[in-house]
Amino acid sequence: MKGIERIQSSFEKHHTQWQILYAVHEKGNVHIDELNNLMQPYADPGTVNYILSKLKFQCIIFNAEDKITLTSNGLDFYKSCFKY
């Protein structure tokens, strides 16, 4: 667990942000309602929306018609975290 925390902090991402990135990466294309259900143990829909807004601003995710995907930058970012 300490390794995960080290990676998270080095990339300045909170655990909930990582959970969202992981879910979007695993699903490839996830509807906002499904993501909210997946994140329910970790965050309420308002928190998920706030995090998604930040990730969208950072060009890590793209959302259209309530479906969320990683951008090419987001995919590169996700992969680079596991090379650390």
PDB file of N, CA, C and O in Angstrom:
ATOM      1  N   MET A   1       0.819  -1.194   0.000  1.00  0.00           N
ATOM      2  CA  MET A   1       0.000   0.000   0.000  1.00  0.00           C
ATOM      3  C   MET A   1       0.866   1.263   0.000  1.00  0.00           C
ATOM      4  O   MET A   1       0.485   2.271  -0.595  1.00  0.00           O
ATOM      5  N   LYS A   2       2.000   1.219   0.645  1.00  0.00           N
ATOM      6  CA  LYS A   2       2.855   2.397   0.680  1.00  0.00           C
ATOM      7  C   LYS A   2       3.339   2.777  -0.710  1.00  0.00           C
ATOM      8  O   LYS A   2       3.525   3.961  -0.992  1.00  0.00           O
ATOM      9  N   GLY A   3       3.550   1.787  -1.593  1.00  0.00           N
ATOM     10  CA  GLY A   3       3.960   2.069  -2.960  1.00  0.00           C
ATOM     11  C   GLY A   3       2.904   2.851  -3.705  1.00  0.00           C
ATOM     12  O   GLY A   3       3.223   3.799  -4.422  1.00  0.00           O
ATOM     13  N   ILE A   4       1.648   2.466  -3.545  1.00  0.00           N
ATOM     14  CA  ILE A   4       0.542   3.168  -4.191  1.00  0.00           C
ATOM     15  C   ILE A   4       0.455   4.590  -3.679  1.00  0.00           C
ATOM     16  O   ILE A   4       0.290   5.524  -4.463  1.00  0.00           O
ATOM     17  N   GLU A   5       0.562   4.765  -2.383  1.00  0.00           N
ATOM     18  CA  GLU A   5       0.503   6.107  -1.805  1.00  0.00           C
ATOM     19  C   GLU A   5       1.647   6.974  -2.302  1.00  0.00           C
ATOM     20  O   GLU A   5       1.464   8.170  -2.526  1.00  0.00           O
ATOM     21  N   ARG A   6       2.821   6.388  -2.477  1.00  0.00           N
ATOM     22  CA  ARG A   6       3.986   7.127  -2.976  1.00  0.00           C
ATOM     23  C   ARG A   6       3.727   7.593  -4.405  1.00  0.00           C
ATOM     24  O   ARG A   6       3.996   8.746  -4.740  1.00  0.00           O
ATOM     25  N   ILE A   7       3.209   6.709  -5.244  1.00  0.00           N
ATOM     26  CA  ILE A   7       2.906   7.075  -6.623  1.00  0.00           C
ATOM     27  C   ILE A   7       1.837   8.156  -6.658  1.00  0.00           C
ATOM     28  O   ILE A   7       1.965   9.142  -7.383  1.00  0.00           O
ATOM     29  N   GLN A   8       0.786   7.968  -5.874  1.00  0.00           N
ATOM     30  CA  GLN A   8      -0.292   8.951  -5.855  1.00  0.00           C
ATOM     31  C   GLN A   8       0.211  10.328  -5.470  1.00  0.00           C
ATOM     32  O   GLN A   8      -0.116  11.320  -6.121  1.00  0.00           O
ATOM     33  N   SER A   9       0.993  10.389  -4.431  1.00  0.00           N
ATOM     34  CA  SER A   9       1.466  11.697  -3.974  1.00  0.00           C
ATOM     35  C   SER A   9       2.477  12.300  -4.948  1.00  0.00           C
ATOM     36  O   SER A   9       2.521  13.520  -5.103  1.00  0.00           O
ATOM     37  N   SER A  10       3.280  11.481  -5.598  1.00  0.00           N
ATOM     38  CA  SER A  10       4.260  12.032  -6.534  1.00  0.00           C
ATOM     39  C   SER A  10       3.587  12.623  -7.769  1.00  0.00           C
ATOM     40  O   SER A  10       4.135  13.528  -8.398  1.00  0.00           O
ATOM     41  N   PHE A  11       2.416  12.125  -8.115  1.00  0.00           N
ATOM     42  CA  PHE A  11       1.673  12.672  -9.247  1.00  0.00           C
ATOM     43  C   PHE A  11       0.563  13.606  -8.792  1.00  0.00           C
ATOM     44  O   PHE A  11      -0.276  14.020  -9.592  1.00  0.00           O
ATOM     45  N   GLU A  12       0.559  13.935  -7.515  1.00  0.00           N
ATOM     46  CA  GLU A  12      -0.387  14.883  -6.915  1.00  0.00           C
ATOM     47  C   GLU A  12      -1.849  14.513  -7.186  1.00  0.00           C
ATOM     48  O   GLU A  12      -2.662  15.366  -7.545  1.00  0.00           O
ATOM     49  N   LYS A  13      -2.165  13.234  -7.009  1.00  0.00           N
ATOM     50  CA  LYS A  13      -3.534  12.766  -7.176  1.00  0.00           C
ATOM     51  C   LYS A  13      -3.998  12.120  -5.877  1.00  0.00           C
ATOM     52  O   LYS A  13      -3.276  11.336  -5.260  1.00  0.00           O
ATOM     53  N   HIS A  14      -5.193  12.460  -5.483  1.00  0.00           N
ATOM     54  CA  HIS A  14      -5.829  11.908  -4.291  1.00  0.00           C
ATOM     55  C   HIS A  14      -6.340  10.507  -4.617  1.00  0.00           C
ATOM     56  O   HIS A  14      -6.579  10.183  -5.780  1.00  0.00           O
ATOM     57  N   HIS A  15      -6.505   9.688  -3.595  1.00  0.00           N
ATOM     58  CA  HIS A  15      -6.960   8.307  -3.776  1.00  0.00           C
ATOM     59  C   HIS A  15      -8.248   8.227  -4.594  1.00  0.00           C
ATOM     60  O   HIS A  15      -8.365   7.366  -5.465  1.00  0.00           O
ATOM     61  N   THR A  16      -9.195   9.090  -4.336  1.00  0.00           N
ATOM     62  CA  THR A  16     -10.464   9.058  -5.069  1.00  0.00           C
ATOM     63  C   THR A  16     -10.244   9.394  -6.538  1.00  0.00           C
ATOM     64  O   THR A  16     -10.899   8.815  -7.405  1.00  0.00           O
ATOM     65  N   GLN A  17      -9.336  10.316  -6.831  1.00  0.00           N
ATOM     66  CA  GLN A  17      -9.012  10.614  -8.229  1.00  0.00           C
ATOM     67  C   GLN A  17      -8.447   9.380  -8.923  1.00  0.00           C
ATOM     68  O   GLN A  17      -8.773   9.090 -10.074  1.00  0.00           O
ATOM     69  N   TRP A  18      -7.587   8.655  -8.192  1.00  0.00           N
ATOM     70  CA  TRP A  18      -7.016   7.432  -8.759  1.00  0.00           C
ATOM     71  C   TRP A  18      -8.094   6.384  -9.004  1.00  0.00           C
ATOM     72  O   TRP A  18      -8.053   5.678 -10.011  1.00  0.00           O
ATOM     73  N   GLN A  19      -9.043   6.278  -8.109  1.00  0.00           N
ATOM     74  CA  GLN A  19     -10.135   5.312  -8.295  1.00  0.00           C
ATOM     75  C   GLN A  19     -10.929   5.651  -9.549  1.00  0.00           C
ATOM     76  O   GLN A  19     -11.313   4.758 -10.305  1.00  0.00           O
ATOM     77  N   ILE A  20     -11.173   6.922  -9.768  1.00  0.00           N
ATOM     78  CA  ILE A  20     -11.907   7.354 -10.961  1.00  0.00           C
ATOM     79  C   ILE A  20     -11.088   7.062 -12.216  1.00  0.00           C
ATOM     80  O   ILE A  20     -11.614   6.507 -13.180  1.00  0.00           O
ATOM     81  N   LEU A  21      -9.812   7.428 -12.213  1.00  0.00           N
ATOM     82  CA  LEU A  21      -8.956   7.152 -13.368  1.00  0.00           C
ATOM     83  C   LEU A  21      -8.914   5.660 -13.677  1.00  0.00           C
ATOM     84  O   LEU A  21      -8.998   5.252 -14.836  1.00  0.00           O
ATOM     85  N   TYR A  22      -8.783   4.858 -12.634  1.00  0.00           N
ATOM     86  CA  TYR A  22      -8.733   3.408 -12.810  1.00  0.00           C
ATOM     87  C   TYR A  22     -10.040   2.897 -13.418  1.00  0.00           C
ATOM     88  O   TYR A  22     -10.018   2.098 -14.354  1.00  0.00           O
ATOM     89  N   ALA A  23     -11.168   3.353 -12.893  1.00  0.00           N
ATOM     90  CA  ALA A  23     -12.477   2.897 -13.391  1.00  0.00           C
ATOM     91  C   ALA A  23     -12.669   3.292 -14.849  1.00  0.00           C
ATOM     92  O   ALA A  23     -13.138   2.485 -15.652  1.00  0.00           O
ATOM     93  N   VAL A  24     -12.314   4.514 -15.196  1.00  0.00           N
ATOM     94  CA  VAL A  24     -12.467   4.959 -16.575  1.00  0.00           C
ATOM     95  C   VAL A  24     -11.537   4.165 -17.487  1.00  0.00           C
ATOM     96  O   VAL A  24     -11.929   3.768 -18.584  1.00  0.00           O
ATOM     97  N   HIS A  25     -10.326   3.937 -17.039  1.00  0.00           N
ATOM     98  CA  HIS A  25      -9.377   3.151 -17.837  1.00  0.00           C
ATOM     99  C   HIS A  25      -9.880   1.728 -18.040  1.00  0.00           C
ATOM    100  O   HIS A  25      -9.850   1.213 -19.158  1.00  0.00           O
ATOM    101  N   GLU A  26     -10.337   1.097 -16.980  1.00  0.00           N
ATOM    102  CA  GLU A  26     -10.805  -0.287 -17.075  1.00  0.00           C
ATOM    103  C   GLU A  26     -12.038  -0.430 -17.957  1.00  0.00           C
ATOM    104  O   GLU A  26     -12.148  -1.392 -18.717  1.00  0.00           O
ATOM    105  N   LYS A  27     -12.951   0.505 -17.864  1.00  0.00           N
ATOM    106  CA  LYS A  27     -14.188   0.454 -18.650  1.00  0.00           C
ATOM    107  C   LYS A  27     -13.964   0.935 -20.080  1.00  0.00           C
ATOM    108  O   LYS A  27     -14.658   0.505 -21.001  1.00  0.00           O
ATOM    109  N   GLY A  28     -13.002   1.820 -20.263  1.00  0.00           N
ATOM    110  CA  GLY A  28     -12.729   2.372 -21.578  1.00  0.00           C
ATOM    111  C   GLY A  28     -13.680   3.504 -21.943  1.00  0.00           C
ATOM    112  O   GLY A  28     -13.263   4.511 -22.515  1.00  0.00           O
ATOM    113  N   ASN A  29     -14.918   3.343 -21.621  1.00  0.00           N
ATOM    114  CA  ASN A  29     -15.956   4.324 -21.918  1.00  0.00           C
ATOM    115  C   ASN A  29     -17.056   4.084 -20.890  1.00  0.00           C
ATOM    116  O   ASN A  29     -17.780   3.092 -20.981  1.00  0.00           O
ATOM    117  N   VAL A  30     -17.185   4.959 -19.937  1.00  0.00           N
ATOM    118  CA  VAL A  30     -18.112   4.722 -18.831  1.00  0.00           C
ATOM    119  C   VAL A  30     -19.147   5.845 -18.753  1.00  0.00           C
ATOM    120  O   VAL A  30     -18.815   7.024 -18.875  1.00  0.00           O
ATOM    121  N   HIS A  31     -20.376   5.463 -18.552  1.00  0.00           N
ATOM    122  CA  HIS A  31     -21.464   6.432 -18.386  1.00  0.00           C
ATOM    123  C   HIS A  31     -21.345   7.030 -16.982  1.00  0.00           C
ATOM    124  O   HIS A  31     -20.945   6.342 -16.043  1.00  0.00           O
ATOM    125  N   ILE A  32     -21.691   8.299 -16.841  1.00  0.00           N
ATOM    126  CA  ILE A  32     -21.573   8.991 -15.556  1.00  0.00           C
ATOM    127  C   ILE A  32     -22.347   8.281 -14.447  1.00  0.00           C
ATOM    128  O   ILE A  32     -21.873   8.222 -13.313  1.00  0.00           O
ATOM    129  N   ASP A  33     -23.529   7.740 -14.753  1.00  0.00           N
ATOM    130  CA  ASP A  33     -24.305   7.035 -13.722  1.00  0.00           C
ATOM    131  C   ASP A  33     -23.582   5.775 -13.247  1.00  0.00           C
ATOM    132  O   ASP A  33     -23.575   5.469 -12.055  1.00  0.00           O
ATOM    133  N   GLU A  34     -22.978   5.051 -14.180  1.00  0.00           N
ATOM    134  CA  GLU A  34     -22.229   3.852 -13.809  1.00  0.00           C
ATOM    135  C   GLU A  34     -21.012   4.229 -12.961  1.00  0.00           C
ATOM    136  O   GLU A  34     -20.696   3.559 -11.977  1.00  0.00           O
ATOM    137  N   LEU A  35     -20.342   5.301 -13.354  1.00  0.00           N
ATOM    138  CA  LEU A  35     -19.182   5.749 -12.581  1.00  0.00           C
ATOM    139  C   LEU A  35     -19.599   6.156 -11.173  1.00  0.00           C
ATOM    140  O   LEU A  35     -18.916   5.818 -10.205  1.00  0.00           O
ATOM    141  N   ASN A  36     -20.701   6.872 -11.047  1.00  0.00           N
ATOM    142  CA  ASN A  36     -21.196   7.239  -9.715  1.00  0.00           C
ATOM    143  C   ASN A  36     -21.496   6.002  -8.886  1.00  0.00           C
ATOM    144  O   ASN A  36     -21.206   5.980  -7.689  1.00  0.00           O
ATOM    145  N   ASN A  37     -22.073   4.965  -9.499  1.00  0.00           N
ATOM    146  CA  ASN A  37     -22.341   3.715  -8.772  1.00  0.00           C
ATOM    147  C   ASN A  37     -21.049   3.036  -8.346  1.00  0.00           C
ATOM    148  O   ASN A  37     -20.942   2.536  -7.226  1.00  0.00           O
ATOM    149  N   LEU A  38     -20.071   3.018  -9.239  1.00  0.00           N
ATOM    150  CA  LEU A  38     -18.778   2.408  -8.909  1.00  0.00           C
ATOM    151  C   LEU A  38     -18.073   3.155  -7.783  1.00  0.00           C
ATOM    152  O   LEU A  38     -17.398   2.551  -6.949  1.00  0.00           O
ATOM    153  N   MET A  39     -18.237   4.462  -7.770  1.00  0.00           N
ATOM    154  CA  MET A  39     -17.531   5.290  -6.799  1.00  0.00           C
ATOM    155  C   MET A  39     -18.285   5.450  -5.485  1.00  0.00           C
ATOM    156  O   MET A  39     -17.754   6.030  -4.538  1.00  0.00           O
ATOM    157  N   GLN A  40     -19.500   4.953  -5.415  1.00  0.00           N
ATOM    158  CA  GLN A  40     -20.345   5.134  -4.241  1.00  0.00           C
ATOM    159  C   GLN A  40     -19.645   4.816  -2.912  1.00  0.00           C
ATOM    160  O   GLN A  40     -19.843   5.549  -1.943  1.00  0.00           O
ATOM    161  N   PRO A  41     -18.841   3.762  -2.830  1.00  0.00           N
ATOM    162  CA  PRO A  41     -18.167   3.528  -1.535  1.00  0.00           C
ATOM    163  C   PRO A  41     -17.131   4.589  -1.180  1.00  0.00           C
ATOM    164  O   PRO A  41     -16.764   4.734  -0.013  1.00  0.00           O
ATOM    165  N   TYR A  42     -16.654   5.336  -2.189  1.00  0.00           N
ATOM    166  CA  TYR A  42     -15.560   6.275  -1.964  1.00  0.00           C
ATOM    167  C   TYR A  42     -15.986   7.737  -1.982  1.00  0.00           C
ATOM    168  O   TYR A  42     -15.413   8.567  -1.277  1.00  0.00           O
ATOM    169  N   ALA A  43     -17.005   8.049  -2.800  1.00  0.00           N
ATOM    170  CA  ALA A  43     -17.353   9.462  -2.985  1.00  0.00           C
ATOM    171  C   ALA A  43     -18.803   9.601  -3.432  1.00  0.00           C
ATOM    172  O   ALA A  43     -19.347   8.736  -4.119  1.00  0.00           O
ATOM    173  N   ASP A  44     -19.409  10.700  -3.029  1.00  0.00           N
ATOM    174  CA  ASP A  44     -20.778  10.990  -3.460  1.00  0.00           C
ATOM    175  C   ASP A  44     -20.739  11.600  -4.862  1.00  0.00           C
ATOM    176  O   ASP A  44     -19.672  12.021  -5.308  1.00  0.00           O
ATOM    177  N   PRO A  45     -21.875  11.659  -5.572  1.00  0.00           N
ATOM    178  CA  PRO A  45     -21.896  12.187  -6.931  1.00  0.00           C
ATOM    179  C   PRO A  45     -21.340  13.613  -7.067  1.00  0.00           C
ATOM    180  O   PRO A  45     -20.723  13.937  -8.082  1.00  0.00           O
ATOM    181  N   GLY A  46     -21.550  14.453  -6.071  1.00  0.00           N
ATOM    182  CA  GLY A  46     -20.997  15.809  -6.119  1.00  0.00           C
ATOM    183  C   GLY A  46     -19.481  15.807  -6.143  1.00  0.00           C
ATOM    184  O   GLY A  46     -18.866  16.576  -6.882  1.00  0.00           O
ATOM    185  N   THR A  47     -18.878  14.949  -5.341  1.00  0.00           N
ATOM    186  CA  THR A  47     -17.420  14.830  -5.304  1.00  0.00           C
ATOM    187  C   THR A  47     -16.898  14.265  -6.612  1.00  0.00           C
ATOM    188  O   THR A  47     -15.894  14.739  -7.144  1.00  0.00           O
ATOM    189  N   VAL A  48     -17.582  13.250  -7.132  1.00  0.00           N
ATOM    190  CA  VAL A  48     -17.185  12.667  -8.412  1.00  0.00           C
ATOM    191  C   VAL A  48     -17.236  13.737  -9.502  1.00  0.00           C
ATOM    192  O   VAL A  48     -16.310  13.846 -10.306  1.00  0.00           O
ATOM    193  N   ASN A  49     -18.288  14.509  -9.532  1.00  0.00           N
ATOM    194  CA  ASN A  49     -18.422  15.570 -10.535  1.00  0.00           C
ATOM    195  C   ASN A  49     -17.305  16.606 -10.398  1.00  0.00           C
ATOM    196  O   ASN A  49     -16.756  17.066 -11.399  1.00  0.00           O
ATOM    197  N   TYR A  50     -16.976  16.966  -9.175  1.00  0.00           N
ATOM    198  CA  TYR A  50     -15.892  17.927  -8.938  1.00  0.00           C
ATOM    199  C   TYR A  50     -14.567  17.381  -9.465  1.00  0.00           C
ATOM    200  O   TYR A  50     -13.815  18.099 -10.124  1.00  0.00           O
ATOM    201  N   ILE A  51     -14.284  16.117  -9.175  1.00  0.00           N
ATOM    202  CA  ILE A  51     -13.038  15.496  -9.631  1.00  0.00           C
ATOM    203  C   ILE A  51     -13.021  15.400 -11.154  1.00  0.00           C
ATOM    204  O   ILE A  51     -11.998  15.662 -11.787  1.00  0.00           O
ATOM    205  N   LEU A  52     -14.157  15.024 -11.738  1.00  0.00           N
ATOM    206  CA  LEU A  52     -14.230  14.948 -13.195  1.00  0.00           C
ATOM    207  C   LEU A  52     -13.971  16.307 -13.833  1.00  0.00           C
ATOM    208  O   LEU A  52     -13.313  16.398 -14.869  1.00  0.00           O
ATOM    209  N   SER A  53     -14.484  17.348 -13.220  1.00  0.00           N
ATOM    210  CA  SER A  53     -14.247  18.703 -13.738  1.00  0.00           C
ATOM    211  C   SER A  53     -12.762  19.035 -13.725  1.00  0.00           C
ATOM    212  O   SER A  53     -12.239  19.605 -14.683  1.00  0.00           O
ATOM    213  N   LYS A  54     -12.086  18.677 -12.644  1.00  0.00           N
ATOM    214  CA  LYS A  54     -10.647  18.931 -12.547  1.00  0.00           C
ATOM    215  C   LYS A  54      -9.880  18.120 -13.592  1.00  0.00           C
ATOM    216  O   LYS A  54      -8.975  18.634 -14.250  1.00  0.00           O
ATOM    217  N   LEU A  55     -10.254  16.841 -13.737  1.00  0.00           N
ATOM    218  CA  LEU A  55      -9.562  15.985 -14.701  1.00  0.00           C
ATOM    219  C   LEU A  55      -9.816  16.450 -16.134  1.00  0.00           C
ATOM    220  O   LEU A  55      -8.932  16.358 -16.987  1.00  0.00           O
ATOM    221  N   LYS A  56     -11.007  16.942 -16.392  1.00  0.00           N
ATOM    222  CA  LYS A  56     -11.318  17.464 -17.727  1.00  0.00           C
ATOM    223  C   LYS A  56     -10.498  18.720 -17.987  1.00  0.00           C
ATOM    224  O   LYS A  56      -9.953  18.883 -19.079  1.00  0.00           O
ATOM    225  N   PHE A  57     -10.401  19.609 -17.005  1.00  0.00           N
ATOM    226  CA  PHE A  57      -9.602  20.824 -17.133  1.00  0.00           C
ATOM    227  C   PHE A  57      -8.137  20.486 -17.409  1.00  0.00           C
ATOM    228  O   PHE A  57      -7.456  21.203 -18.143  1.00  0.00           O
ATOM    229  N   GLN A  58      -7.659  19.394 -16.817  1.00  0.00           N
ATOM    230  CA  GLN A  58      -6.274  18.958 -17.002  1.00  0.00           C
ATOM    231  C   GLN A  58      -6.088  18.143 -18.289  1.00  0.00           C
ATOM    232  O   GLN A  58      -4.993  17.651 -18.559  1.00  0.00           O
ATOM    233  N   CYS A  59      -7.153  18.002 -19.076  1.00  0.00           N
ATOM    234  CA  CYS A  59      -7.141  17.246 -20.342  1.00  0.00           C
ATOM    235  C   CYS A  59      -6.797  15.774 -20.144  1.00  0.00           C
ATOM    236  O   CYS A  59      -6.163  15.156 -20.999  1.00  0.00           O
ATOM    237  N   ILE A  60      -7.219  15.220 -19.014  1.00  0.00           N
ATOM    238  CA  ILE A  60      -6.996  13.814 -18.723  1.00  0.00           C
ATOM    239  C   ILE A  60      -8.202  12.978 -19.139  1.00  0.00           C
ATOM    240  O   ILE A  60      -8.059  11.822 -19.535  1.00  0.00           O
ATOM    241  N   ILE A  61      -9.380  13.567 -19.048  1.00  0.00           N
ATOM    242  CA  ILE A  61     -10.593  12.870 -19.482  1.00  0.00           C
ATOM    243  C   ILE A  61     -11.341  13.716 -20.496  1.00  0.00           C
ATOM    244  O   ILE A  61     -11.124  14.921 -20.625  1.00  0.00           O
ATOM    245  N   PHE A  62     -12.224  13.042 -21.208  1.00  0.00           N
ATOM    246  CA  PHE A  62     -13.136  13.691 -22.140  1.00  0.00           C
ATOM    247  C   PHE A  62     -14.515  13.141 -21.839  1.00  0.00           C
ATOM    248  O   PHE A  62     -14.672  11.937 -21.635  1.00  0.00           O
ATOM    249  N   ASN A  63     -15.514  14.003 -21.809  1.00  0.00           N
ATOM    250  CA  ASN A  63     -16.866  13.478 -21.642  1.00  0.00           C
ATOM    251  C   ASN A  63     -17.792  14.115 -22.649  1.00  0.00           C
ATOM    252  O   ASN A  63     -17.746  15.317 -22.909  1.00  0.00           O
ATOM    253  N   ALA A  64     -18.631  13.268 -23.205  1.00  0.00           N
ATOM    254  CA  ALA A  64     -19.640  13.696 -24.166  1.00  0.00           C
ATOM    255  C   ALA A  64     -20.877  12.838 -23.944  1.00  0.00           C
ATOM    256  O   ALA A  64     -20.792  11.615 -23.827  1.00  0.00           O
ATOM    257  N   GLU A  65     -22.010  13.489 -23.888  1.00  0.00           N
ATOM    258  CA  GLU A  65     -23.277  12.786 -23.689  1.00  0.00           C
ATOM    259  C   GLU A  65     -23.227  11.866 -22.459  1.00  0.00           C
ATOM    260  O   GLU A  65     -23.708  10.734 -22.500  1.00  0.00           O
ATOM    261  N   ASP A  66     -22.646  12.361 -21.384  1.00  0.00           N
ATOM    262  CA  ASP A  66     -22.541  11.653 -20.109  1.00  0.00           C
ATOM    263  C   ASP A  66     -21.679  10.400 -20.156  1.00  0.00           C
ATOM    264  O   ASP A  66     -21.767   9.565 -19.256  1.00  0.00           O
ATOM    265  N   LYS A  67     -20.848  10.249 -21.184  1.00  0.00           N
ATOM    266  CA  LYS A  67     -19.897   9.137 -21.254  1.00  0.00           C
ATOM    267  C   LYS A  67     -18.497   9.707 -21.108  1.00  0.00           C
ATOM    268  O   LYS A  67     -18.159  10.739 -21.687  1.00  0.00           O
ATOM    269  N   ILE A  68     -17.700   9.016 -20.327  1.00  0.00           N
ATOM    270  CA  ILE A  68     -16.370   9.510 -19.982  1.00  0.00           C
ATOM    271  C   ILE A  68     -15.316   8.545 -20.513  1.00  0.00           C
ATOM    272  O   ILE A  68     -15.441   7.329 -20.364  1.00  0.00           O
ATOM    273  N   THR A  69     -14.286   9.095 -21.126  1.00  0.00           N
ATOM    274  CA  THR A  69     -13.154   8.316 -21.605  1.00  0.00           C
ATOM    275  C   THR A  69     -11.872   9.055 -21.228  1.00  0.00           C
ATOM    276  O   THR A  69     -11.894  10.246 -20.918  1.00  0.00           O
ATOM    277  N   LEU A  70     -10.773   8.339 -21.260  1.00  0.00           N
ATOM    278  CA  LEU A  70      -9.478   8.989 -21.096  1.00  0.00           C
ATOM    279  C   LEU A  70      -9.082   9.606 -22.429  1.00  0.00           C
ATOM    280  O   LEU A  70      -9.312   9.018 -23.486  1.00  0.00           O
ATOM    281  N   THR A  71      -8.499  10.768 -22.376  1.00  0.00           N
ATOM    282  CA  THR A  71      -7.918  11.363 -23.577  1.00  0.00           C
ATOM    283  C   THR A  71      -6.601  10.644 -23.856  1.00  0.00           C
ATOM    284  O   THR A  71      -6.165   9.816 -23.055  1.00  0.00           O
ATOM    285  N   SER A  72      -5.972  10.951 -24.971  1.00  0.00           N
ATOM    286  CA  SER A  72      -4.654  10.356 -25.232  1.00  0.00           C
ATOM    287  C   SER A  72      -3.667  10.812 -24.157  1.00  0.00           C
ATOM    288  O   SER A  72      -2.806  10.037 -23.740  1.00  0.00           O
ATOM    289  N   ASN A  73      -3.786  12.068 -23.706  1.00  0.00           N
ATOM    290  CA  ASN A  73      -2.952  12.550 -22.594  1.00  0.00           C
ATOM    291  C   ASN A  73      -3.265  11.776 -21.320  1.00  0.00           C
ATOM    292  O   ASN A  73      -2.364  11.430 -20.555  1.00  0.00           O
ATOM    293  N   GLY A  74      -4.550  11.509 -21.100  1.00  0.00           N
ATOM    294  CA  GLY A  74      -4.964  10.765 -19.917  1.00  0.00           C
ATOM    295  C   GLY A  74      -4.432   9.344 -19.925  1.00  0.00           C
ATOM    296  O   GLY A  74      -3.991   8.833 -18.896  1.00  0.00           O
ATOM    297  N   LEU A  75      -4.473   8.709 -21.084  1.00  0.00           N
ATOM    298  CA  LEU A  75      -3.958   7.348 -21.202  1.00  0.00           C
ATOM    299  C   LEU A  75      -2.453   7.331 -20.973  1.00  0.00           C
ATOM    300  O   LEU A  75      -1.939   6.452 -20.281  1.00  0.00           O
ATOM    301  N   ASP A  76      -1.742   8.299 -21.553  1.00  0.00           N
ATOM    302  CA  ASP A  76      -0.296   8.407 -21.324  1.00  0.00           C
ATOM    303  C   ASP A  76      -0.004   8.646 -19.849  1.00  0.00           C
ATOM    304  O   ASP A  76       0.909   8.046 -19.283  1.00  0.00           O
ATOM    305  N   PHE A  77      -0.790   9.531 -19.229  1.00  0.00           N
ATOM    306  CA  PHE A  77      -0.611   9.819 -17.805  1.00  0.00           C
ATOM    307  C   PHE A  77      -0.832   8.555 -16.974  1.00  0.00           C
ATOM    308  O   PHE A  77      -0.034   8.240 -16.092  1.00  0.00           O
ATOM    309  N   TYR A  78      -1.910   7.839 -17.258  1.00  0.00           N
ATOM    310  CA  TYR A  78      -2.230   6.611 -16.523  1.00  0.00           C
ATOM    311  C   TYR A  78      -1.082   5.608 -16.642  1.00  0.00           C
ATOM    312  O   TYR A  78      -0.652   5.029 -15.644  1.00  0.00           O
ATOM    313  N   LYS A  79      -0.594   5.406 -17.853  1.00  0.00           N
ATOM    314  CA  LYS A  79       0.492   4.448 -18.076  1.00  0.00           C
ATOM    315  C   LYS A  79       1.775   4.898 -17.392  1.00  0.00           C
ATOM    316  O   LYS A  79       2.498   4.074 -16.832  1.00  0.00           O
ATOM    317  N   SER A  80       2.064   6.189 -17.431  1.00  0.00           N
ATOM    318  CA  SER A  80       3.315   6.687 -16.838  1.00  0.00           C
ATOM    319  C   SER A  80       3.343   6.495 -15.328  1.00  0.00           C
ATOM    320  O   SER A  80       4.417   6.373 -14.739  1.00  0.00           O
ATOM    321  N   CYS A  81       2.190   6.469 -14.708  1.00  0.00           N
ATOM    322  CA  CYS A  81       2.122   6.293 -13.258  1.00  0.00           C
ATOM    323  C   CYS A  81       2.613   4.916 -12.840  1.00  0.00           C
ATOM    324  O   CYS A  81       3.098   4.745 -11.721  1.00  0.00           O
ATOM    325  N   PHE A  82       2.493   3.935 -13.722  1.00  0.00           N
ATOM    326  CA  PHE A  82       2.886   2.585 -13.382  1.00  0.00           C
ATOM    327  C   PHE A  82       4.317   2.264 -13.797  1.00  0.00           C
ATOM    328  O   PHE A  82       4.812   1.167 -13.538  1.00  0.00           O
ATOM    329  N   LYS A  83       4.973   3.211 -14.433  1.00  0.00           N
ATOM    330  CA  LYS A  83       6.392   3.084 -14.758  1.00  0.00           C
ATOM    331  C   LYS A  83       7.236   3.649 -13.622  1.00  0.00           C
ATOM    332  O   LYS A  83       8.446   3.427 -13.561  1.00  0.00           O
ATOM    333  N   TYR A  84       6.590   4.372 -12.737  1.00  0.00           N
ATOM    334  CA  TYR A  84       7.264   5.093 -11.664  1.00  0.00           C
ATOM    335  C   TYR A  84       7.935   4.155 -10.698  1.00  0.00           C
ATOM    336  O   TYR A  84       8.552   4.603  -9.731  1.00  0.00           O
TER     337      TYR A  84
END
